[in-house]
Amino acid sequence: MHDEASRSPRTLLILVLLLVLASCGGGTATSTRPNSTERERTGTTSPSAPSTTTTSVGETDDTTVHAGGTGDIGVLGCSNTAQHVEGYLALSAEDRLIRTPLGGGDYLTWGDPESEGYEVYWQRLFSDAVVGEVGAIWVQLCIRGKDLTEMTSKDQAAVTHIVDRIRGQYGDITIYLSGLNLYVDGYVCRKTAEKGVAISWDLVDWAVPNLGVVEGPVTGPLGPGTVNEDGCHLSAAGEQLVGVQLVDWFDGL
């Protein structure tokens, strides 16, 4: 009885030591969990690349002023397009888009040699996007008109002329073709009417296989808060919105 009693404390001590060792082992396993959890969080948040880019760009803007307009991609478009470029240049560290004083006009103007102001637009592009210094041209198909209902052969002919004129000046250069910026569901820009934006993108869909151009960036949608008082052009918030989209698109090429 005495020997059994004397072994009992030793047995208890051994059990205690085993428990302590087990506890230490558990502590090691637990210490890996924060790392695992952190990886899980990183994995969850990593798809949010645009927000990461926005933060980085914001920090860059606080310390650096980009002159802009000296990149390698020329731009043909209208005043909305010019606002797109400003939004892009305010955020981009690459400054790939060339700032061009754009205003008014649409693809029917640029695509018809008989239209008023035709040559003015082309000479602006040729002056700012110098042959041999650019590797691509981005064309945004600005559109206007209250009676537009569908894409027509006249529209296709205008876009064909634009592509031919660019290639005639720059050779076999990459042409990125976009329709006008989208607007939120139920919102209509009075200058494009209800069908205008959709028609501009129908033209892109047609031109990609038929003219050998590359579909360009889709921007927007714009609406209350991201358009200014005229209901079509971009507000400061709208410029920032499309600027982020263009940085993601052009700086990722």
Secondary structure in CASP SS format (residue, H / E / C, confidence):
PFRMAT SS
TARGET T0000
AUTHOR 0000-0000-0000
METHOD secondary structure of the structure
MODEL  1
M C 1.00
H H 1.00
D H 1.00
E H 1.00
A H 1.00
S H 1.00
R H 1.00
S H 1.00
P H 1.00
R H 1.00
T H 1.00
L H 1.00
L H 1.00
I H 1.00
L H 1.00
V H 1.00
L H 1.00
L H 1.00
L H 1.00
V H 1.00
L H 1.00
A H 1.00
S H 1.00
C H 1.00
G H 1.00
G H 1.00
G H 1.00
T H 1.00
A H 1.00
T H 1.00
S H 1.00
T C 1.00
R H 1.00
P H 1.00
N H 1.00
S H 1.00
T H 1.00
E H 1.00
R H 1.00
E H 1.00
R H 1.00
T H 1.00
G H 1.00
T H 1.00
T H 1.00
S C 1.00
P C 1.00
S C 1.00
A H 1.00
P H 1.00
S H 1.00
T H 1.00
T H 1.00
T H 1.00
T H 1.00
S H 1.00
V H 1.00
G H 1.00
E H 1.00
T H 1.00
D H 1.00
D H 1.00
T H 1.00
T C 1.00
V C 1.00
H C 1.00
A C 1.00
G C 1.00
G C 1.00
T C 1.00
G C 1.00
D C 1.00
I E 1.00
G E 1.00
V E 1.00
L E 1.00
G C 1.00
C C 1.00
S H 1.00
N H 1.00
T H 1.00
A H 1.00
Q H 1.00
H H 1.00
V H 1.00
E H 1.00
G H 1.00
Y H 1.00
L H 1.00
A H 1.00
L H 1.00
S C 1.00
A C 1.00
E C 1.00
D C 1.00
R C 1.00
L E 1.00
I C 1.00
R C 1.00
T C 1.00
P C 1.00
L C 1.00
G C 1.00
G C 1.00
G C 1.00
D C 1.00
Y H 1.00
L H 1.00
T H 1.00
W H 1.00
G C 1.00
D C 1.00
P C 1.00
E C 1.00
S C 1.00
E C 1.00
G C 1.00
Y H 1.00
E H 1.00
V H 1.00
Y H 1.00
W H 1.00
Q H 1.00
R H 1.00
L H 1.00
F H 1.00
S H 1.00
D H 1.00
A C 1.00
V C 1.00
V C 1.00
G C 1.00
E C 1.00
V C 1.00
G C 1.00
A E 1.00
I E 1.00
W E 1.00
V E 1.00
Q E 1.00
L E 1.00
C C 1.00
I C 1.00
R C 1.00
G C 1.00
K C 1.00
D C 1.00
L C 1.00
T C 1.00
E C 1.00
M C 1.00
T C 1.00
S H 1.00
K H 1.00
D H 1.00
Q H 1.00
A H 1.00
A H 1.00
V H 1.00
T H 1.00
H H 1.00
I H 1.00
V H 1.00
D H 1.00
R H 1.00
I H 1.00
R H 1.00
G H 1.00
Q H 1.00
Y H 1.00
G C 1.00
D C 1.00
I C 1.00
T E 1.00
I E 1.00
Y E 1.00
L E 1.00
S E 1.00
G E 1.00
L C 1.00
N C 1.00
L C 1.00
Y E 1.00
V C 1.00
D C 1.00
G C 1.00
Y C 1.00
V C 1.00
C C 1.00
R C 1.00
K C 1.00
T C 1.00
A H 1.00
E H 1.00
K H 1.00
G H 1.00
V H 1.00
A H 1.00
I H 1.00
S H 1.00
W H 1.00
D H 1.00
L H 1.00
V H 1.00
D H 1.00
W H 1.00
A H 1.00
V H 1.00
P H 1.00
N H 1.00
L H 1.00
G C 1.00
V C 1.00
V E 1.00
E E 1.00
G C 1.00
P C 1.00
V C 1.00
T C 1.00
G C 1.00
P C 1.00
L E 1.00
G C 1.00
P C 1.00
G C 1.00
T C 1.00
V E 1.00
N C 1.00
E C 1.00
D C 1.00
G C 1.00
C C 1.00
H C 1.00
L E 1.00
S C 1.00
A H 1.00
A H 1.00
G H 1.00
E H 1.00
Q H 1.00
L H 1.00
V H 1.00
G H 1.00
V H 1.00
Q H 1.00
L H 1.00
V H 1.00
D H 1.00
W H 1.00
F H 1.00
D C 1.00
G C 1.00
L C 1.00
END
